[in-house]
Amino acid sequence: MRSIVAAANHTDTARAALSDAETQHTKAWNSALTAGWTEKELRATGAPRPSQTPARTTRPRKTAAPVEAHATEPNGDDS
């Protein structure tokens, strides 16, 4: 049980670090643009453009094969 809690805590810490890094990247990118750099020049340095909120790609839901209804045959017994 402790390992799942530790893993969840580690995930939370990593998400927070990623968020901080993305914020710093965006601020640095915008500062460079304000200082006169162009996006083309910044990309030429190898620095990627800060990502916008990535659109989540969704996959179509897998549906089960249609279930064929079994025809019930009259048993011929009318009692």
Secondary structure, 3 states (H helix, E strand, C coil): CHHHHHHHHHHHHHHHHHHHHHHHHHHHHHHHHHCCCCHHHHHHCCCCCCCCCCCCCCCCCCCCCCCCCCCCCCCCCCC
